[in-house]
Amino acid sequence: MLLNGLLIIAGLVALILGAEVLVKASAGLAARLGISPMIIGLTVVALGTSVPELAVGIDAALSGSPGLAMGNIIGASLVNLLLALGLSAALVPIVFDRATLRLDLPAMVEAALLLYLLSFDGSLTRPDGLILLLAGVTYTFGRIHAARHDVAGSRGDTPNSAAEPVRRRGPLRQLLLMLLGVAVVVVGAELLVEGAAASARAFGVSETVIGLTIVAIGTCTPELVTTVMSTLRGNRDLAIGNLLGSSIYNICAILGLTVVVAPHGIAVPREIFAADLTLMVAVTLVAASVFAVGARMSRTAGCLFIATYAAYLTWLLSRA
């Protein structure tokens, strides 16, 4: 039992550190190749924060634990929306910018509804995965196009901030760091999946429930910490955008790719569909409606989001 816990902790640490190295090295290499900082921020950085979920999903699917992958994606979306966004608003009320209201919120709703519809028959097949991937690609190009339009009016101040951490190292060194980051992420995913699956068997709990709780919270730690720290420092616009973007990428790109590589697709148990997935869609719809009406999220709303997640977690553990 202790060994399983150590495997989970070691896996989470490796995932977070590996993803950090991978994102910085990828952004640095892109900058060296002359790729726009805006493109780096909207693709490398945004997708990079979802690397832990991707590694866990693919490893779980290939090792015969698809329920862990599905639980991780649903759980991660709930952590991002209810816990990370709720904590941020509870500290300081959130005012959403125009791009978020015009693109990210509708895309987040569409991604959640698309997953709900594709899961209605109780499984996600390879064609379903390709549909999700296509939706993710469409969102990415739409976001880049909108950002280019905004940059034309603001002379590119915002996107440069997205690539601010990029350091000018040589291309070969950046490439080696990328490979190191990938290796650490892969090892971390293997440790986490092995520890989580073993813990599920030891406690008699389904792998999906483990994915919804321990694994989801663990893989969302980078987004959670980044959002809260950015809020405390008074500079969280990019963090909020990445948080919403990460939720979209998790459903479309990460789950889509996981379903495509899974040998037999991913089963969606009726209980998960009726409870957890339905809650994710409901929370997404309510959140988007509240944000769209007032273009802001108050401290009260943030506290309600946190309380909702706490209640869900309590119910989930009692159900297990």
ZAMARGU-4260 file (C-alpha; in steps of 0.2 Angstrom, whole numbers, plus 5000, padded with zeros to 4 digits):
<rodrens>
0) 5000/5000/5000 | 5014/5012/5005 | 5023/5007/4988 | 5008/5012/4978 | 5007/5029/4987
5) 5025/5032/4983 | 5023/5027/4965 | 5008/5040/4963 | 5018/5054/4972 | 5034/5050/4961
10) 5024/5049/4946 | 5015/5066/4949 | 5032/5075/4953 | 5040/5068/4937 | 5024/5073/4927
15) 5025/5091/4933 | 5044/5093/4931 | 5044/5084/4915 | 5030/5095/4908 | 5039/5111/4914
20) 5055/5106/4905 | 5046/5101/4889 | 5036/5117/4888 | 5050/5129/4891 | 5062/5119/4879
25) 5048/5118/4865 | 5044/5137/4867 | 5063/5141/4866 | 5066/5130/4851 | 5050/5138/4842
30) 5057/5155/4846 | 5074/5151/4839 | 5066/5145/4823 | 5057/5162/4821 | 5040/5156/4826
35) 5029/5170/4832 | 5027/5172/4851 | 5009/5173/4849 | 5008/5156/4841 | 5020/5149/4855
40) 5008/5155/4868 | 4992/5148/4860 | 5000/5131/4855 | 5015/5126/4864 | 5011/5134/4881
45) 4993/5130/4881 | 4995/5112/4875 | 5010/5109/4886 | 5000/5112/4902 | 4990/5097/4896
50) 5005/5085/4894 | 5002/5076/4910 | 4984/5072/4906 | 4990/5066/4888 | 5004/5055/4895
55) 4992/5047/4908 | 4978/5045/4895 | 4989/5036/4882 | 4998/5025/4895 | 4982/5020/4903
60) 4974/5016/4887 | 4989/5006/4881 | 4991/4997/4898 | 4973/4991/4898 | 4966/5004/4910
65) 4955/5015/4899 | 4943/5019/4913 | 4958/5028/4922 | 4960/5039/4906 | 4941/5044/4905
70) 4940/5047/4923 | 4956/5058/4922 | 4949/5069/4908 | 4932/5072/4917 | 4940/5075/4933
75) 4952/5087/4926 | 4939/5097/4918 | 4929/5098/4935 | 4945/5103/4944 | 4949/5117/4932
80) 4932/5124/4932 | 4926/5122/4950 | 4942/5122/4960 | 4955/5132/4950 | 4943/5145/4943
85) 4933/5145/4960 | 4949/5148/4970 | 4955/5162/4958 | 4938/5171/4959 | 4937/5169/4978
90) 4953/5178/4980 | 4950/5192/4967 | 4934/5193/4956 | 4937/5188/4938 | 4933/5200/4924
95) 4934/5190/4907 | 4941/5199/4892 | 4933/5199/4875 | 4942/5185/4867 | 4937/5173/4881
100) 4919/5178/4880 | 4919/5177/4861 | 4929/5161/4858 | 4934/5151/4874 | 4918/5150/4883
105) 4908/5144/4868 | 4921/5132/4863 | 4921/5125/4881 | 4902/5122/4880 | 4903/5115/4862
110) 4918/5103/4868 | 4908/5097/4883 | 4892/5094/4873 | 4901/5085/4859 | 4909/5073/4872
115) 4892/5070/4880 | 4884/5066/4863 | 4898/5055/4857 | 4897/5045/4874 | 4879/5043/4873
120) 4880/5025/4866 | 4892/5020/4881 | 4908/5020/4872 | 4921/5031/4862 | 4927/5023/4846
125) 4941/5028/4835 | 4930/5038/4824 | 4924/5048/4839 | 4942/5051/4844 | 4945/5058/4826
130) 4930/5070/4828 | 4937/5076/4845 | 4954/5079/4837 | 4946/5088/4823 | 4937/5099/4835
135) 4953/5103/4844 | 4962/5108/4828 | 4948/5119/4823 | 4948/5128/4840 | 4967/5130/4839
140) 4966/5138/4822 | 4951/5149/4827 | 4961/5155/4842 | 4976/5159/4832 | 4966/5169/4819
145) 4957/5179/4832 | 4974/5182/4841 | 4982/5188/4825 | 4967/5200/4822 | 4969/5207/4840
150) 4988/5209/4838 | 4985/5219/4823 | 4976/5232/4834 | 4987/5231/4849 | 5004/5229/4840
155) 5007/5213/4848 | 5010/5217/4867 | 4999/5203/4873 | 5007/5188/4864 | 5024/5193/4869
160) 5020/5191/4887 | 5015/5173/4883 | 5032/5170/4878 | 5041/5180/4891 | 5049/5165/4900
165) 5058/5159/4884 | 5077/5159/4885 | 5088/5160/4870 | 5098/5143/4871 | 5105/5134/4856
170) 5093/5123/4845 | 5102/5107/4849 | 5101/5111/4868 | 5083/5115/4867 | 5080/5099/4857
175) 5089/5088/4870 | 5079/5097/4884 | 5063/5093/4875 | 5068/5074/4873 | 5073/5074/4892
180) 5056/5082/4896 | 5047/5069/4886 | 5056/5055/4894 | 5053/5061/4912 | 5034/5063/4907
185) 5033/5046/4900 | 5041/5038/4916 | 5030/5049/4927 | 5015/5043/4918 | 5020/5025/4919
190) 5023/5027/4938 | 5007/5036/4941 | 4996/5024/4931 | 5004/5009/4939 | 5002/5016/4957
195) 4984/5022/4954 | 4978/5005/4946 | 4986/4995/4960 | 4978/5007/4973 | 4961/5004/4964
200) 4963/4986/4965 | 4969/4986/4983 | 4954/4997/4989 | 4942/4988/4978 | 4938/5005/4970
205) 4936/5007/4951 | 4950/5014/4941 | 4938/5027/4934 | 4935/5034/4952 | 4954/5035/4955
210) 4955/5044/4939 | 4941/5056/4944 | 4950/5060/4960 | 4968/5057/4964 | 4975/5057/4946
215) 4964/5072/4940 | 4969/5083/4955 | 4987/5078/4953 | 4988/5081/4934 | 4979/5098/4936
220) 4992/5104/4949 | 5002/5115/4936 | 4986/5124/4931 | 4979/5125/4949 | 4996/5132/4956
225) 4999/5144/4941 | 4981/5151/4942 | 4981/5154/4960 | 4999/5162/4960 | 4995/5173/4945
230) 4980/5179/4954 | 4990/5184/4970 | 5002/5193/4959 | 4989/5203/4950 | 4993/5195/4933
235) 4981/5181/4929 | 4974/5185/4912 | 4985/5173/4903 | 4983/5160/4917 | 4964/5161/4916
240) 4965/5159/4897 | 4976/5144/4898 | 4965/5137/4911 | 4950/5137/4900 | 4960/5132/4885
245) 4967/5117/4894 | 4949/5112/4898 | 4945/5112/4879 | 4961/5103/4874 | 4959/5090/4888
250) 4942/5085/4880 | 4946/5087/4861 | 4965/5084/4859 | 4970/5074/4874 | 4955/5062/4875
255) 4953/5062/4856 | 4971/5056/4854 | 4969/5043/4869 | 4953/5036/4861 | 4962/5034/4844
260) 4977/5025/4851 | 4967/5014/4863 | 4966/4997/4855 | 4947/4995/4858 | 4942/5012/4861
265) 4936/5018/4878 | 4920/5012/4887 | 4909/5025/4896 | 4900/5016/4910 | 4882/5021/4912
270) 4885/5027/4929 | 4899/5038/4924 | 4889/5045/4910 | 4873/5049/4920 | 4883/5056/4935
275) 4900/5063/4932 | 4900/5067/4914 | 4882/5075/4916 | 4889/5085/4930 | 4904/5091/4920
280) 4892/5097/4906 | 4880/5105/4918 | 4894/5115/4927 | 4901/5120/4910 | 4884/5127/4904
285) 4880/5136/4921 | 4898/5143/4921 | 4897/5149/4903 | 4880/5157/4906 | 4885/5166/4922
290) 4901/5173/4913 | 4892/5178/4897 | 4879/5188/4906 | 4890/5198/4918 | 4907/5195/4909
295) 4914/5192/4927 | 4914/5180/4941 | 4912/5186/4959 | 4919/5180/4975 | 4903/5173/4980
300) 4902/5163/4964 | 4920/5157/4967 | 4915/5151/4984 | 4900/5142/4977 | 4911/5133/4964
305) 4923/5127/4978 | 4909/5121/4988 | 4901/5112/4973 | 4918/5103/4970 | 4919/5099/4989
310) 4902/5092/4989 | 4905/5082/4973 | 4921/5075/4980 | 4913/5070/4996 | 4899/5061/4986
315) 4911/5053/4974 | 4921/5045/4989 | 4906/5039/4998 | 4900/5031/4981 | 4916/5022/4980
</rodrens>
